[in-house]
Amino acid sequence: MKKVTLILASVAMMLFASCKEETEKTTEKTVVVEKSTEAEAQPVEETDGTSLSVDKNGVEFSSKDGENKTEVEIKEDGGSVSTKK
């Protein structure tokens, strides 16, 4: 009985060893490309239109029509209005 168990165990070990999944070792090369992203400083031109910004500090509203510009800021501690022509 011991011989049969020993033979079956040997056969089982051979089957596990032969069915072992082989993994291929591959080496991957990593290439790092650096690009220079220097943006030229160009003056920002304000376009005509209306802008509204709401955040936890308050509300900011601005409107521009040609040469006329209006800005309104409302905050917790007070507000301000400025008009430029």
ROVOFI-577431 format. One record per residue (C-alpha): x, y, z. Coordinates in steps of 0.2 Angstrom, whole numbers, padded with zeros to 4 digits, always signed. Each point is the difference from the previous one (the first is absolute). Layout:
XYZ ...
end
This chain:
+0000+0000+0000 +0014+0012+0004 +0008-0004-0017 -0016+0005-0009 -0002+0016+0009 +0018+0004-0003 -0001-0003-0019 -0016+0010-0001 +0008+0015+0010 +0015-0001-0012 -0011+0000-0016 -0010+0015+0008 +0016+0010+0003 +0005-0004-0018 -0016+0006-0007 +0000+0016+0010 +0018+0003-0005 -0003-0003-0019 -0016+0011+0000 +0009+0015+0008 -0004+0015-0010 +0016+0008-0006 +0001+0019+0000 +0011+0009-0012 +0012+0013+0007 -0001+0016-0010 +0009+0016+0003 -0009+0016-0005 +0010+0015-0003 -0008+0017+0006 +0004+0015-0011 -0003+0017+0008 -0002+0014-0012 +0001+0018+0007 -0008+0014-0009 +0003+0018+0003 -0017+0008+0003 +0004+0018+0002 -0014+0011-0004 +0003+0017-0006 -0007+0014+0011 -0013+0008-0010 -0011+0014+0007 -0018-0006+0004 -0012+0010-0010 -0017+0001+0009 -0015-0004-0012 -0017+0007+0001 -0012-0010+0010 -0006-0004+0017 +0008-0010+0014 -0007-0007+0016 +0010-0009+0013 -0007-0007+0016 +0010-0009+0014 +0001-0002+0019 +0007+0018+0001 -0014+0009-0009 -0006+0005-0017 +0010+0009-0014 -0009+0007-0015 +0008+0009-0015 -0007+0007-0016 +0009+0008-0015 -0008+0009-0014 +0012+0009-0012 +0009+0013+0011 -0012-0002+0015 +0005-0012+0014 -0010-0004+0016 +0006-0011+0014 -0010-0005+0015 +0007-0010+0015 -0011-0005+0014 +0009-0009+0015 -0004-0004+0018 +0008+0015+0007 -0006+0013-0012 -0002+0004-0019 +0008+0011-0013 -0006+0007-0017 +0011+0007-0013 -0004+0008-0017 +0013+0004-0013 -0004+0010-0016 
end
